[in-house]
Structures are given as C-alpha cells and as structure tokens.
Amino acid sequence: MSDLLKALESRVSAADWQSMAKHANVGADELKARLLEAFENQEGGKLAEVASTPILSDVTLSESCKSQSFEVSLFKIIGLSGTLTLCGQSPTDWSAQLKICLLVAGAEVWCTNYKFDPHNLGVCFEPDLVLAKAKLCFKLEDRNNSVCLNINGNACAWIFGWQCGDFDVTVFCLPLP
C-alpha cells in the first residue's frame, strides 16, 4: 500500500468516501482510485497550475432565457463545472441562475445553486470536504450590455497536507436581454 493511500485511509472515513461518491455518481472505490491516481501524479505533491481556457458548450435559448454551460480547470486535479441561465426582458430587469459543482479528479464532489439579479451580483461559497476545500467567489459583471461571469478564490487539495492555490478567471459573457 502506498504512503499516500495509507494517509488517505487514515484521514477519510468510509462514510466520507460514500458521501463524496454519491455526489460524483460513482462507487466509493472508483472515486478513491481516481483521486489516488490524480494525487500521485501531482508534481512534487503540489497543486499544479494550469493555464486553461474554459470549455464552453453552445449557448441554448429558451423563451427569454439564455444558458451557457462550462467547465474550467483551476489546477490539474481541481476544477469547476456549471451552468449560468440568464433570463429577462431588459438590461435592468433580469435574473441569472448559477448551478456550480466542484470537481476533484474529474468527479463532482460538491454542488450548489444561486440566483443573481441586477442588485445581487456576487456570492462566495466555502465548501470544506475531507480531501478538498475552497473559497469560491462568483461575480457577474456588466460589460457593454453583457453579463460576464468571473470566478476567483482559493482551492486546496489534501496531499500529505493541504496544498493550495489562488485563481481569478473570467469564464464567459452573455448578452443581456
């Protein structure tokens, strides 16, 4: 048994593995294998930064709404996936629904939703899981009649101790109604 596997086994309970696996929609053993492989591939046990361009789906339209799904790598083993749905009738009368998930080794381990409007443009979350934790701040910015999604904060993975890194990325912009 590798030193990392021993360390993970002593840190993560069976209930924690089950909880994370439920979010990831995989078995606990599969999730453990994915995470172990990803953690072992980190250079020097540090979070390896990536200069990743967000992966964007095609914008979907429905009545007075536009939706943009995305995935962005923050570090080689930590990323985010989500969808922003922007609805409204005018640049001053709109709302936006964000569904966001924290990814560790490609598996969703935490998800939440939030609703924005012209008077409520930002929110921060602090998921704290056994093997990953983050401060994730989401801000909608008005730029030339478009709403742009910015994400900044700090993310950490437990690799023989917490390894952390900061990030600040504008993911995409959608035209206001």
C-alpha positions as YAML, in Angstrom:
chain: A
units: angstrom
residues:
- id: 1
  name: MET
  ca: [0.00, 0.00, 0.00]
- id: 2
  name: SER
  ca: [1.45, 3.39, -0.99]
- id: 3
  name: ASP
  ca: [2.16, 6.06, 1.62]
- id: 4
  name: LEU
  ca: [-0.50, 8.28, 0.04]
- id: 5
  name: LEU
  ca: [-3.13, 5.53, 0.20]
- id: 6
  name: LYS
  ca: [-2.25, 4.90, 3.87]
- id: 7
  name: ALA
  ca: [-2.55, 8.63, 4.58]
- id: 8
  name: LEU
  ca: [-5.89, 8.83, 2.76]
- id: 9
  name: GLU
  ca: [-7.23, 5.77, 4.58]
- id: 10
  name: SER
  ca: [-6.34, 7.33, 7.94]
- id: 11
  name: ARG
  ca: [-7.89, 10.70, 7.00]
- id: 12
  name: VAL
  ca: [-11.06, 9.73, 5.13]
- id: 13
  name: SER
  ca: [-13.78, 7.63, 6.75]
- id: 14
  name: ALA
  ca: [-15.93, 5.14, 4.84]
- id: 15
  name: ALA
  ca: [-18.89, 7.50, 5.34]
- id: 16
  name: ASP
  ca: [-16.91, 10.40, 3.79]
- id: 17
  name: TRP
  ca: [-16.00, 8.25, 0.77]
- id: 18
  name: GLN
  ca: [-19.66, 7.30, 0.36]
- id: 19
  name: SER
  ca: [-20.80, 10.92, 0.62]
- id: 20
  name: MET
  ca: [-18.29, 12.16, -1.98]
- id: 21
  name: ALA
  ca: [-19.03, 9.19, -4.25]
- id: 22
  name: LYS
  ca: [-22.76, 9.93, -4.10]
- id: 23
  name: HIS
  ca: [-22.12, 13.49, -5.41]
- id: 24
  name: ALA
  ca: [-19.82, 12.08, -8.10]
- id: 25
  name: ASN
  ca: [-22.38, 9.43, -9.05]
- id: 26
  name: VAL
  ca: [-19.73, 6.68, -8.90]
- id: 27
  name: GLY
  ca: [-18.82, 3.98, -6.41]
- id: 28
  name: ALA
  ca: [-16.62, 4.85, -3.45]
- id: 29
  name: ASP
  ca: [-13.83, 2.52, -4.64]
- id: 30
  name: GLU
  ca: [-13.86, 4.09, -8.12]
- id: 31
  name: LEU
  ca: [-13.69, 7.59, -6.64]
- id: 32
  name: LYS
  ca: [-10.86, 6.56, -4.32]
- id: 33
  name: ALA
  ca: [-8.91, 5.10, -7.26]
- id: 34
  name: ARG
  ca: [-9.43, 8.27, -9.36]
- id: 35
  name: LEU
  ca: [-8.33, 10.56, -6.55]
- id: 36
  name: LEU
  ca: [-5.35, 8.42, -5.62]
- id: 37
  name: GLU
  ca: [-4.13, 8.39, -9.24]
- id: 38
  name: ALA
  ca: [-4.64, 12.15, -9.59]
- id: 39
  name: PHE
  ca: [-2.90, 12.93, -6.30]
- id: 40
  name: GLU
  ca: [0.04, 10.65, -7.11]
- id: 41
  name: ASN
  ca: [0.51, 12.42, -10.47]
- id: 42
  name: GLN
  ca: [0.97, 15.85, -8.85]
- id: 43
  name: GLU
  ca: [4.46, 17.20, -9.38]
- id: 44
  name: GLY
  ca: [6.24, 17.18, -6.01]
- id: 45
  name: GLY
  ca: [2.94, 16.85, -4.15]
- id: 46
  name: LYS
  ca: [1.98, 20.44, -5.03]
- id: 47
  name: LEU
  ca: [-1.10, 21.68, -6.83]
- id: 48
  name: ALA
  ca: [-0.02, 22.12, -10.44]
- id: 49
  name: GLU
  ca: [-1.49, 25.24, -12.00]
- id: 50
  name: VAL
  ca: [-2.99, 25.11, -15.44]
- id: 51
  name: ALA
  ca: [-3.46, 27.94, -17.90]
- id: 52
  name: SER
  ca: [-6.74, 26.50, -19.07]
- id: 53
  name: THR
  ca: [-9.23, 28.11, -21.37]
- id: 54
  name: PRO
  ca: [-12.71, 27.33, -20.09]
- id: 55
  name: ILE
  ca: [-14.59, 24.68, -22.05]
- id: 56
  name: LEU
  ca: [-17.91, 26.18, -23.14]
- id: 57
  name: SER
  ca: [-20.97, 24.46, -24.57]
- id: 58
  name: ASP
  ca: [-23.14, 26.12, -27.18]
- id: 59
  name: VAL
  ca: [-25.47, 28.77, -25.77]
- id: 60
  name: THR
  ca: [-29.01, 27.42, -25.56]
- id: 61
  name: LEU
  ca: [-32.05, 29.66, -25.96]
- id: 62
  name: SER
  ca: [-35.46, 29.14, -24.38]
- id: 63
  name: GLU
  ca: [-38.16, 31.85, -24.44]
- id: 64
  name: SER
  ca: [-36.49, 34.87, -22.76]
- id: 65
  name: CYS
  ca: [-33.54, 32.86, -21.36]
- id: 66
  name: LYS
  ca: [-30.02, 32.01, -22.47]
- id: 67
  name: SER
  ca: [-27.96, 29.22, -20.86]
- id: 68
  name: GLN
  ca: [-24.22, 28.67, -21.01]
- id: 69
  name: SER
  ca: [-22.62, 25.52, -19.57]
- id: 70
  name: PHE
  ca: [-18.91, 25.49, -18.83]
- id: 71
  name: GLU
  ca: [-16.02, 23.63, -17.27]
- id: 72
  name: VAL
  ca: [-12.83, 25.27, -16.09]
- id: 73
  name: SER
  ca: [-9.70, 23.70, -14.65]
- id: 74
  name: LEU
  ca: [-8.32, 25.64, -11.72]
- id: 75
  name: PHE
  ca: [-5.46, 23.20, -11.11]
- id: 76
  name: LYS
  ca: [-4.65, 19.83, -12.64]
- id: 77
  name: ILE
  ca: [-6.87, 17.99, -10.17]
- id: 78
  name: ILE
  ca: [-9.37, 20.69, -9.13]
- id: 79
  name: GLY
  ca: [-11.91, 22.34, -11.39]
- id: 80
  name: LEU
  ca: [-15.45, 23.65, -11.65]
- id: 81
  name: SER
  ca: [-18.37, 22.81, -13.88]
- id: 82
  name: GLY
  ca: [-21.62, 24.66, -14.10]
- id: 83
  name: THR
  ca: [-24.38, 26.37, -16.00]
- id: 84
  name: LEU
  ca: [-25.46, 30.01, -15.91]
- id: 85
  name: THR
  ca: [-29.01, 30.71, -17.13]
- id: 86
  name: LEU
  ca: [-29.75, 34.38, -17.81]
- id: 87
  name: CYS
  ca: [-33.43, 35.39, -18.16]
- id: 88
  name: GLY
  ca: [-35.12, 38.73, -18.55]
- id: 89
  name: GLN
  ca: [-36.82, 41.39, -20.59]
- id: 90
  name: SER
  ca: [-34.31, 44.26, -20.38]
- id: 91
  name: PRO
  ca: [-30.85, 45.24, -19.11]
- id: 92
  name: THR
  ca: [-32.43, 46.38, -15.81]
- id: 93
  name: ASP
  ca: [-34.96, 43.55, -15.41]
- id: 94
  name: TRP
  ca: [-33.20, 40.17, -15.42]
- id: 95
  name: SER
  ca: [-32.13, 37.28, -13.22]
- id: 96
  name: ALA
  ca: [-29.48, 34.62, -13.54]
- id: 97
  name: GLN
  ca: [-29.41, 31.13, -12.02]
- id: 98
  name: LEU
  ca: [-25.98, 29.54, -11.43]
- id: 99
  name: LYS
  ca: [-25.54, 25.82, -10.85]
- id: 100
  name: ILE
  ca: [-21.93, 25.11, -9.89]
- id: 101
  name: CYS
  ca: [-20.02, 21.94, -8.97]
- id: 102
  name: LEU
  ca: [-16.53, 21.50, -7.54]
- id: 103
  name: LEU
  ca: [-14.60, 18.80, -9.40]
- id: 104
  name: VAL
  ca: [-11.76, 16.79, -7.88]
- id: 105
  name: ALA
  ca: [-10.02, 14.45, -10.33]
- id: 106
  name: GLY
  ca: [-12.95, 14.94, -12.72]
- id: 107
  name: ALA
  ca: [-15.59, 13.89, -10.17]
- id: 108
  name: GLU
  ca: [-18.27, 16.24, -8.84]
- id: 109
  name: VAL
  ca: [-17.79, 16.26, -5.06]
- id: 110
  name: TRP
  ca: [-19.89, 19.32, -4.16]
- id: 111
  name: CYS
  ca: [-22.67, 21.24, -5.97]
- id: 112
  name: THR
  ca: [-24.92, 24.21, -5.22]
- id: 113
  name: ASN
  ca: [-27.23, 26.77, -6.89]
- id: 114
  name: TYR
  ca: [-27.50, 30.53, -6.58]
- id: 115
  name: LYS
  ca: [-29.76, 33.22, -8.09]
- id: 116
  name: PHE
  ca: [-28.38, 36.63, -9.16]
- id: 117
  name: ASP
  ca: [-30.20, 39.83, -10.20]
- id: 118
  name: PRO
  ca: [-29.10, 43.41, -11.03]
- id: 119
  name: HIS
  ca: [-28.91, 44.24, -7.30]
- id: 120
  name: ASN
  ca: [-27.25, 40.99, -6.23]
- id: 121
  name: LEU
  ca: [-24.19, 40.42, -8.40]
- id: 122
  name: GLY
  ca: [-21.86, 38.34, -6.25]
- id: 123
  name: VAL
  ca: [-21.66, 35.43, -3.84]
- id: 124
  name: CYS
  ca: [-18.96, 33.34, -2.18]
- id: 125
  name: PHE
  ca: [-19.12, 29.72, -1.04]
- id: 126
  name: GLU
  ca: [-16.65, 27.80, 1.11]
- id: 127
  name: PRO
  ca: [-17.07, 24.07, 0.54]
- id: 128
  name: ASP
  ca: [-14.94, 22.11, 3.01]
- id: 129
  name: LEU
  ca: [-14.70, 18.43, 2.17]
- id: 130
  name: VAL
  ca: [-12.33, 15.88, 3.57]
- id: 131
  name: LEU
  ca: [-9.89, 15.99, 0.63]
- id: 132
  name: ALA
  ca: [-10.67, 19.36, -0.94]
- id: 133
  name: LYS
  ca: [-11.70, 22.77, 0.26]
- id: 134
  name: ALA
  ca: [-12.15, 26.09, -1.47]
- id: 135
  name: LYS
  ca: [-13.28, 29.67, -1.24]
- id: 136
  name: LEU
  ca: [-15.18, 30.22, -4.47]
- id: 137
  name: CYS
  ca: [-16.41, 33.72, -5.31]
- id: 138
  name: PHE
  ca: [-18.70, 34.27, -8.28]
- id: 139
  name: LYS
  ca: [-19.37, 37.75, -9.62]
- id: 140
  name: LEU
  ca: [-21.48, 38.90, -12.52]
- id: 141
  name: GLU
  ca: [-20.06, 42.00, -14.19]
- id: 142
  name: ASP
  ca: [-21.91, 44.26, -16.63]
- id: 143
  name: ARG
  ca: [-19.70, 44.86, -19.67]
- id: 144
  name: ASN
  ca: [-21.14, 46.65, -22.69]
- id: 145
  name: ASN
  ca: [-24.67, 45.22, -22.28]
- id: 146
  name: SER
  ca: [-23.35, 41.74, -21.48]
- id: 147
  name: VAL
  ca: [-23.15, 39.85, -18.21]
- id: 148
  name: CYS
  ca: [-19.74, 38.28, -17.62]
- id: 149
  name: LEU
  ca: [-19.09, 35.50, -15.09]
- id: 150
  name: ASN
  ca: [-15.92, 35.94, -13.04]
- id: 151
  name: ILE
  ca: [-14.70, 33.31, -10.59]
- id: 152
  name: ASN
  ca: [-11.93, 33.93, -8.08]
- id: 153
  name: GLY
  ca: [-10.73, 32.48, -4.84]
- id: 154
  name: ASN
  ca: [-8.57, 29.75, -3.43]
- id: 155
  name: ALA
  ca: [-8.72, 25.97, -3.78]
- id: 156
  name: CYS
  ca: [-6.90, 23.27, -1.81]
- id: 157
  name: ALA
  ca: [-6.41, 19.52, -2.05]
- id: 158
  name: TRP
  ca: [-5.10, 17.35, 0.76]
- id: 159
  name: ILE
  ca: [-1.90, 15.69, -0.49]
- id: 160
  name: PHE
  ca: [0.08, 14.82, 2.67]
- id: 161
  name: GLY
  ca: [-1.17, 18.17, 3.96]
- id: 162
  name: TRP
  ca: [-3.14, 20.99, 2.37]
- id: 163
  name: GLN
  ca: [-1.76, 22.21, -0.97]
- id: 164
  name: CYS
  ca: [-3.48, 25.43, -2.05]
- id: 165
  name: GLY
  ca: [-3.53, 27.90, -4.89]
- id: 166
  name: ASP
  ca: [-5.31, 31.10, -5.89]
- id: 167
  name: PHE
  ca: [-7.22, 31.74, -9.12]
- id: 168
  name: ASP
  ca: [-9.09, 34.56, -10.88]
- id: 169
  name: VAL
  ca: [-10.76, 33.88, -14.23]
- id: 170
  name: THR
  ca: [-13.48, 35.47, -16.34]
- id: 171
  name: VAL
  ca: [-15.23, 32.45, -17.81]
- id: 172
  name: PHE
  ca: [-17.56, 33.97, -20.45]
- id: 173
  name: CYS
  ca: [-20.02, 36.78, -21.23]
- id: 174
  name: LEU
  ca: [-23.68, 36.55, -22.30]
- id: 175
  name: PRO
  ca: [-25.57, 39.45, -23.93]
- id: 176
  name: LEU
  ca: [-28.24, 40.99, -21.71]
- id: 177
  name: PRO
  ca: [-31.84, 40.67, -22.92]
...
